[in-house]
């Protein structure tokens, strides 16, 4: 059974994962710039290889974080729908959940249903 407490937890989880995704994207940009600068300056091949590995690891984190965010978003939507069925359609937690859902959905240009059908 969905409660306002579980809705608040799922909303916070979505917000945290959204911040984490932005952090990874920013990290990839920073590491890519650092790698390009090392290539320009003719850095030691070993150091350059290590930096490329760091960049590759950063890039691998983005799809994983997106999957976790999509899953968290689906949980939040389900909890919100369950609460709305129980006639709890107003309140600060409900509005915060709706706002979070719209913010997170804006990160995904394609519909989440087509992606979930693939899985």
Order of alpha helices (4+ residues) and beta strands (2+ residues): alpha-alpha-alpha-alpha
